[in-house]
């Protein structure tokens, strides 16, 4: 049996009608756009902007966000073409299966599992830090022994478990809660932009791109970006290299539009609504990100920015603690939607893998009433809660980034390949300037991956090695496509 065996597009669509694995088609264009905004706006603004500005790029972090957005925009075009053409759960995993073959599909599915589960864990940790700040602002407190800086982050665990219960109850119910929280979050973000501009000082934005500073040791270390180590550059921060490194880091802030693609099977009109949801949410969030970057680096010197609760502490330092309370409340609401969306995205990817029997098929069966893969949602929720509650904060963002960039690379390459392989398929949305834009998207993604640390690459290699072990011990032998191929060959002519 070949590692490159493929699943036909027609079979992928036909599988969505199986009663045991059928998801309810209840999502509109508004639902999908809000879904994308709900996951994109959160970690980047509330937890990541301050750290990236202080440690890597200074005020030029705004440019880092633009570079990351360009990369995501090119990949978003590719996702929009695939998801609207083949509206099936699984996102890049499903796209890879019918365009590149099973082994690539497995790699991307395993990769997406890393991206989405770790992403949910990272944001849950950030949520707990803001929740503690909010409780402190309103006169309450949370025990430090079970807080965000402790070995057991109980707040993060509780958040994930509650959201897991909500995601299990139904996709539409989750979207209703998401809509309310996204509205609160957008109000807070616009408030930050408008109110913050009154405290921006030009001196804080100068120099806009701080001069390059050599790393403390000046030697290649495990935390050195792989690109610098491979090509002999002196390890440094700030300057142009810091700006690029910042883009690789804040790339984490844009993961989300690809999660919209994981819900393709649940869209009422996927051919029309999925491109709108993917591209619309990305465009709105990019504008808001850049404006927030200008505000936060203009309110205070980048070297003084808090790396944990940057927005709230910025207003505290300019004498507006009341604003800080409002921002902390908005962050609590905003980060909640991110965790919820990533949990749903993770379950839909593994759902598609289990329907193909690359994961245990019993996990993916949907509930007769709720219409969700309830066993899978509960299992993933528990795993995310454990990682969020027991893993040190700040150690996971780059792992999420490398997983996302790898998925984007494969999807970008797959677009021109499928155009050549299946020109007969009707495509509701097409990437313009094919194959130039998809290839450019893949090259940018690879370059950003190379700007992640050696440590991140080593962890990623370990995760992928584990994935190959699981595939060859379980998925390769039980693959539904593989079994159907064997049965077809054994039928007498």
C-alpha positions in Angstrom: 0.0 0.0 0.0 1.3 3.4 -1.0 2.1 6.2 1.5 0.8 8.6 -1.2 -2.6 7.0 -1.7 -5.2 9.7 -2.1 -8.8 10.2 -1.1 -10.9 11.5 -4.0 -12.7 14.8 -3.6 -16.0 13.1 -4.4 -15.4 10.6 -1.6 -14.5 13.3 0.9 -17.8 15.1 0.1 -19.8 11.8 0.2 -18.4 11.0 3.7 -20.2 14.1 5.1 -23.5 12.4 4.7 -22.7 9.4 6.9 -25.2 9.4 9.8 -22.7 8.5 12.4 -20.3 11.3 11.4 -22.8 14.0 10.3 -22.4 17.6 11.4 -25.2 20.1 11.4 -25.0 22.8 8.7 -26.0 25.8 10.8 -23.3 28.5 10.2 -23.8 31.7 8.2 -21.3 34.2 6.7 -21.7 36.3 9.9 -21.1 33.3 12.1 -17.9 32.4 10.2 -16.5 36.0 10.2 -17.2 36.4 13.9 -15.7 33.0 14.4 -12.5 34.2 12.7 -12.4 37.5 14.6 -13.1 35.7 17.8 -9.9 33.6 17.5 -7.6 36.1 15.8 -8.2 39.1 18.1 -7.0 38.0 21.5 -3.6 36.6 22.0 -1.8 39.1 19.7 -3.3 42.2 21.3 -3.7 41.1 24.9 -0.7 38.9 25.6 1.8 38.9 22.8 2.2 42.5 21.5 4.0 43.8 24.6 6.5 40.9 24.7 7.3 41.1 21.0 7.8 44.9 21.2 10.0 44.8 24.3 12.2 41.9 23.3 12.4 42.0 19.5 11.2 44.9 17.5 10.3 48.0 19.6 7.8 50.4 17.8 8.5 48.6 14.5 6.4 45.7 15.9 3.6 47.3 13.9 5.6 46.4 10.7 6.1 42.9 12.1 2.3 42.6 12.2 2.0 43.8 8.6 4.6 41.3 7.4 2.8 38.5 9.3 -0.5 39.6 7.8 0.9 39.6 4.3 2.0 36.0 4.8 -1.3 35.1 6.3 -3.2 36.9 3.5 -1.5 34.9 0.8 -2.2 31.6 2.7 -5.8 32.8 3.3 -6.4 33.0 -0.4 -5.3 29.4 -0.7 -7.5 28.3 2.2 -10.4 30.1 0.7 -10.1 28.3 -2.6 -9.8 24.9 -1.0 -12.5 25.2 1.7 -15.1 26.7 -0.7 -14.4 24.1 -3.3 -14.4 21.1 -1.0 -16.5 22.1 2.1 -15.4 19.3 4.4 -14.1 19.3 8.0 -10.4 19.0 8.6 -9.0 22.1 6.9 -5.4 21.6 5.6 -5.6 17.9 6.6 -8.4 17.2 4.2 -6.9 19.4 1.4 -3.7 17.5 1.6 -5.4 14.1 1.5 -6.9 14.5 -1.9 -4.1 16.7 -3.4 -0.8 15.3 -2.0 -1.6 11.9 -0.5 -2.2 10.2 2.9 1.3 10.6 4.4 1.2 14.4 3.8 -2.4 14.5 5.2 -1.3 12.7 8.3 1.7 15.1 8.8 -0.5 18.1 8.5 -3.3 16.6 10.6 -0.8 15.9 13.4 0.7 19.3 12.8 -2.7 21.0 13.2 -3.3 19.1 16.3 -0.2 20.7 17.7 -1.1 24.1 16.5 -4.7 24.2 17.8 -4.3 22.3 21.1 -1.1 24.2 22.2 -2.7 27.5 20.9 -5.7 26.9 23.2 -3.4 26.1 26.1 -1.2 29.2 25.6 -4.2 31.6 25.4 -5.8 29.9 28.4 -2.7 30.8 30.3 -2.8 34.4 29.1 -6.5 34.5 30.1 -5.7 33.5 33.6 -3.2 36.3 34.0 -5.8 38.9 32.9 -8.5 37.2 35.1 -6.2 37.6 38.1 -5.6 41.3 37.2 -9.3 41.9 36.8 -10.1 40.3 40.1 -7.4 42.5 41.7 -8.8 45.6 40.1 -12.3 45.0 41.5 -11.0 44.4 45.0 -10.8 40.6 45.0 -7.8 38.3 44.8 -6.9 34.8 43.6 -4.5 32.6 45.6 -1.0 32.9 44.1 -0.4 29.2 44.9 -2.9 28.2 42.2 -2.5 31.3 40.0 -0.9 32.0 36.6 2.7 32.0 37.9 2.3 28.8 40.0 2.9 25.1 39.1 -0.9 24.5 38.9 -2.8 27.2 37.0 -6.3 26.4 38.3 -8.0 29.3 36.5 -6.8 28.1 33.2 -8.0 24.6 33.9 -11.4 25.8 34.9 -11.8 28.0 31.8 -11.0 25.1 29.4 -13.3 22.7 31.1 -16.3 25.1 31.0 -15.6 25.9 27.3 -15.3 22.2 26.5 -18.8 21.7 28.0 -20.1 24.5 25.8 -18.4 23.2 22.6 -19.8 19.7 23.3 -23.4 21.1 23.7 -23.5 22.4 20.0 -21.8 24.6 17.4 -24.6 27.1 17.2 -24.8 27.5 21.0 -21.0 28.1 21.0 -21.4 30.7 18.3 -24.1 32.6 20.2 -21.8 32.9 23.2 -18.9 33.8 20.8 -20.9 36.6 19.2 -21.6 38.3 22.5 -18.0 38.0 23.7 -16.6 39.2 20.3 -18.8 42.3 20.5 -17.4 43.1 24.0 -13.9 42.5 22.8 -14.2 44.7 19.7 -15.6 47.5 21.9 -12.6 47.2 24.2 -10.1 47.2 21.3 -11.6 50.3 19.7 -11.7 51.9 23.2 -8.0 51.2 23.6 -7.2 52.7 20.2 -9.2 55.9 20.7 -8.4 56.5 24.3 -4.7 55.5 23.9 -4.1 58.0 21.1 -4.5 60.8 23.6 -1.4 59.5 25.5 0.8 58.7 22.5 4.2 60.6 22.6 6.3 60.9 19.5 9.5 60.5 21.5 8.4 56.9 22.5 8.1 56.0 18.8 11.7 57.2 18.0 13.6 55.4 16.7 10.8 53.5 15.1 13.2 50.6 14.2 15.7 50.5 17.2 19.3 49.7 16.2 20.4 46.1 16.2 21.7 44.8 19.5 23.9 41.7 19.7 22.5 38.9 21.9 23.9 38.8 25.4 26.4 36.0 24.8 27.1 36.8 21.1 27.2 33.1 20.4 24.8 30.7 18.8 22.6 29.2 21.5 19.5 27.0 21.5 17.3 30.1 21.6 19.0 31.6 18.5 16.8 31.8 15.3 17.7 28.9 13.0 18.3 31.2 10.1 21.0 33.1 12.0 22.7 29.9 13.1 22.6 28.4 9.6 24.0 31.4 7.7 26.5 32.6 10.3 24.8 35.8 11.3 25.7 37.3 14.7 22.7 36.6 17.0 20.9 39.9 17.7 17.7 41.5 18.5 16.0 44.7 17.2 17.0 46.2 13.9 15.8 44.5 10.7 16.5 41.0 12.1 14.5 41.8 15.2 11.7 43.1 13.1 11.6 39.8 11.1 12.0 37.7 14.3 9.1 39.8 15.7 7.0 38.8 12.6 7.7 35.2 13.2 6.6 35.5 16.8 3.5 37.6 16.3 2.4 35.2 13.5 0.8 33.4 16.5 -1.6 36.3 16.7 -3.1 35.5 13.3 -3.9 31.9 13.7 -7.6 31.7 13.4 -8.7 32.3 9.8 -7.5 28.7 9.1 -9.7 27.5 11.9 -12.7 28.9 10.0 -11.8 26.3 7.3 -12.2 23.5 9.8 -15.9 24.3 10.2 -16.5 24.2 6.4 -18.8 21.2 6.7 -21.1 23.1 9.1 -21.6 26.1 6.8 -25.0 26.7 5.2 -23.5 28.1 2.0 -19.8 27.2 2.0 -19.0 28.3 -1.6 -20.1 31.9 -0.8 -19.6 32.3 2.9 -16.2 30.6 3.6 -14.1 33.0 1.5 -16.0 35.9 3.1 -15.4 34.6 6.6 -11.7 33.8 6.1 -10.6 36.9 4.2 -13.0 39.3 6.0 -11.9 38.3 9.5 -8.2 38.6 8.6 -8.6 42.1 7.0 -10.5 43.5 10.0 -8.0 42.1 12.5 -4.9 43.3 10.7 -6.1 46.9 10.8 -6.9 46.7 14.5 -3.6 45.0 15.3 -1.5 47.7 13.7 -3.4 50.5 15.4 -3.0 48.9 18.8 0.7 48.4 18.2 1.1 52.2 17.5 -0.8 53.0 20.6 1.0 50.7 23.0 4.5 51.6 21.9 3.5 55.3 21.8 2.1 55.4 25.3 5.4 54.2 26.8 8.9 53.4 25.8 9.1 49.9 24.4 11.7 48.9 27.0 9.2 49.7 29.8 6.3 47.7 28.3 4.9 44.9 30.5 5.2 41.5 28.9 2.2 39.9 30.7 -0.6 42.5 30.6 0.7 45.2 28.3 -2.5 47.1 27.5 -3.8 47.3 31.1 -0.5 48.3 32.7 0.1 50.9 30.0 -3.1 52.8 31.1 -2.1 52.3 34.7 1.2 54.1 34.1 -0.5 57.1 32.5 -2.8 57.5 35.5 -5.9 55.7 34.2 -6.4 52.7 36.5 -10.1 52.7 35.7 -9.3 52.1 32.0 -7.0 49.3 33.0 -10.0 47.6 34.8 -12.1 47.9 31.6 -9.3 46.5 29.5 -8.7 43.6 31.8 -12.4 42.8 31.6 -12.3 43.0 27.8 -9.2 40.7 27.7 -11.0 38.1 29.9 -14.0 38.1 27.5 -11.7 38.3 24.4 -9.4 35.5 25.3 -12.3 33.3 26.2 -13.5 33.3 22.6 -10.0 32.4 21.4 -9.8 29.3 23.6 -13.3 28.3 22.6 -12.6 28.6 18.9 -9.3 26.7 19.0 -10.9 23.8 20.9 -13.6 23.6 18.3 -11.0 23.7 15.5 -8.9 20.9 17.1 -11.9 18.7 17.4 -12.9 19.2 13.8 -9.4 18.2 12.5 -9.3 15.0 14.6 -12.9 14.4 13.7 -11.9 14.3 10.0 -9.0 12.0 10.8 -11.1 9.6 12.8 -13.7 9.4 10.0 -10.8 8.3 7.8 -9.8 5.8 10.5 -6.3 7.3 10.9 -7.5 8.0 14.4 -9.9 5.7 16.4 -13.2 5.9 14.5 -15.3 5.7 17.7 -13.9 9.0 18.9 -15.4 10.9 16.0 -19.0 9.7 16.2 -21.4 12.6 16.6 -24.1 12.9 19.3 -27.7 12.3 18.0 -29.0 15.4 19.6 -26.1 17.8 19.9 -24.7 17.1 16.5 -21.1 17.4 17.8 -18.2 14.8 18.1 -18.8 14.8 21.9 -16.3 12.1 22.9 -13.5 13.8 20.9 -14.4 17.3 22.2 -14.3 16.1 25.8 -11.0 14.2 25.3 -9.3 17.2 23.6 -10.7 19.6 26.3 -9.2 17.5 29.1 -5.8 17.4 27.3 -5.8 21.2 26.7 -6.7 21.8 30.4 -3.8 19.7 31.6 -1.3 21.5 29.3 -2.7 24.9 30.2 -2.7 24.2 33.9 0.7 22.4 34.3 3.0 23.9 31.6 5.1 27.0 32.3 3.8 30.1 30.5 5.8 31.5 27.6 7.2 28.2 26.4 4.6 27.3 23.8 4.0 30.2 21.4 6.7 29.3 19.0 5.6 25.7 18.8 2.2 26.9 17.7 3.8 29.2 15.1 5.9 26.5 13.5 3.0 24.1 13.3 0.8 26.8 11.7 3.5 27.8 9.2 4.1 24.2 8.2 0.4 23.8 7.5 0.3 27.0 5.5 3.3 25.9 3.4 1.6 22.6 2.4 -1.7 24.2 1.6 0.0 26.8 -0.6 1.9 24.2 -2.5 -1.2 22.1 -2.9 -3.2 24.8 -4.8 -1.3 24.7 -8.1 -0.9 21.0 -7.8 -4.6 20.4 -7.6 -5.3 22.9 -10.3 -3.2 20.8 -12.6 -4.5 17.5 -11.3 -8.2 18.3 -11.3 -8.9 21.2 -13.6 -12.5 19.9 -14.1 -13.6 20.8 -10.6 -15.8 23.9 -10.3 -14.2 26.4 -8.0 -16.3 29.1 -6.3 -13.2 31.1 -5.4 -9.8 31.0 -7.2 -6.4 32.3 -6.0 -5.4 35.0 -8.4 -2.1 34.8 -10.3 -1.7 31.1 -9.8 0.9 29.6 -9.4 2.9 32.8 -8.5 1.0 33.8 -5.3 0.7 30.2 -3.8 4.5 29.7 -4.4 5.3 33.1 -2.9 3.1 32.2 0.1 5.0 29.0 0.6 8.4 30.7 0.4 7.4 33.4 2.9 6.1 30.7 5.4 9.4 28.7 5.1 11.4 31.9 5.7 9.4 32.8 8.8 9.9 29.2 10.1 13.6 29.6 9.7 13.5 32.6 11.9 12.1 30.6 14.8 14.6 29.3 17.4 16.7 26.1 17.2 14.9 25.0 20.4 11.5 25.3 18.7 12.8 23.2 15.7 14.1 20.5 18.0 10.7 20.3 19.8 8.9 20.2 16.5 11.1 17.4 15.2 10.3 15.4 18.4 6.6 16.0 17.9 6.7 15.0 14.3 8.7 11.8 15.1 6.1 10.9 17.6 3.5 11.4 14.9 5.2 9.1 12.5 5.3 6.4 15.2 1.6 6.7 15.8 0.9 6.7 12.0 2.9 3.5 11.2 1.7 1.6 14.3 -1.9 2.6 14.0 -3.1 4.8 11.1 -1.3 3.2 8.2 -2.8 -0.3 8.8 -6.3 0.9 9.6 -6.6 3.6 7.0 -10.1 3.5 5.4 -8.7 4.5 2.1 -6.0 1.8 2.3 -8.5 -0.9 3.2 -10.8 0.2 0.3 -7.8 0.0 -2.1 -7.0 -3.5 -0.8 -10.6 -4.7 -1.2 -10.7 -3.3 -4.7 -7.5 -5.2 -5.7 -8.9 -8.4 -4.3 -12.1 -8.3 -6.3 -11.8 -10.8 -9.1 -11.7 -9.2 -12.6 
